[in-house]
Amino acid sequence: MPPLNGKIVTVVLFIAVLLGVLYCYISQSYRVVLSFEERFKASDKEARPPQEVVVTLSRHELHLVSQDYLRYKQPSIVQGRTDVVTVTPWLAPVVWEGTFNPGLLDTIYRPKNITVAVTVFAVGKYIMFLKNFLETAEQHFFVGFRVHFYVFTDRPNEVPQIKMAAGRQVTVMSVPSSNRWQEISARRMEIIQTLIEQKLENYCDYIFCLDVDSKFHGRWGTESLGGLVAVIHPGYYRDERSRFPYERRPASRAYVAHGEGDFYYCGGAFGGLLQEVHLLARTCRENFEADAKVGIEAAWQEESHLNRYMWINKPSKVLSPEYLWQDFKSRNSEVQIIRFSGVVKNYADIRPN
Ligand SMILES: *[C@@H]1O[C@H](CO)[C@@H](O)[C@H](O)[C@H]1NC(C)=O
């Protein structure tokens, strides 16, 4: 019967096509697996330091769990800050007062039992700022979270005793004194890199590197956490980028050409996940040393190298100038709260040169 024959032919053809598609799919994925394995073998041969392999991202950054009992103000999708930009062109949040719910964020991060490391350099007379820095940090910096301050100083005997809340502590690390503040600044990246490798791995989750000649005035907490975190410099945030004090000599590894650069970031505050800050510190140190070999010192030392790094490696979170203001600067209207601020000082009194 012709109609039945037709049906059988159709079914056979259909199965044949199905098998064909299946074969193509399997051989395709086989090829993908092969090439992936080849690539894996190739990268195996390169000597890589183990620090880069450790990835704990998922525990901290990628999975944000709230609590179902939590009640809080409804977030709006159409109303918010209109006087400032709250997201970068690469879609990283810019943290301003009014863009986040502190209670919600703390609830999300508390069960993660995170430990935040802080590095602070109190070399020479800069030790005079340490007491105020630590005391105000106890009042405002990650209150209720585990924080470990690492104080690098050439005057360990002068480190003040500060009463710390539970889960928070200070470790004093000795460093040699230096005759030039530029050198102190330069060695910071190397010291941060070494600290992460030797002490912090498998212990801390995040790290912030902060200037000691500053103090806290308002909350600085979980809203600042991210992979790579940069702070907008308070002195240039309203300026054209042609006015940013980037390193402009092409011979320097910190070079940023005219027409390049997003923002001008502070050298006095940066941070993020351990692995990210490790890579930043290592890269800036290598670039700094390469510059030194050809006799170049970048315009603003490590700040210049940091700005070059952040131009290529975009920060995943940007903190507004609320997170590093300067006491001598009058507050602009968009700055609704000052959280951390550089204290007024006389450089002639404290810098060795
Ligand atoms: C939190 O972390 C610290 C340090 O890693 C650890 O000693 C402590 O047991 C942890 N607490 C909980 C509840 O997991």
The ligand as a Gaussian input file, in Angstrom:
#p B3LYP/6-31G(d) Opt

LIG

0 1
 C       34.684000      32.223000      61.662000
 O       36.018000      32.292000      61.187000
 C       36.995000      32.163000      62.193000
 C       38.360000      32.381000      61.557000
 O       38.481000      31.800000      60.326000
 C       36.874000      30.831000      62.874000
 O       37.825000      30.704000      63.911000
 C       35.470000      30.666000      63.440000
 O       35.314000      29.389000      63.987000
 C       34.442000      30.917000      62.354000
 N       33.113000      30.909000      62.942000
 C       32.110000      30.233000      62.422000
 C       30.814000      30.337000      63.142000
 O       32.231000      29.554000      61.426000

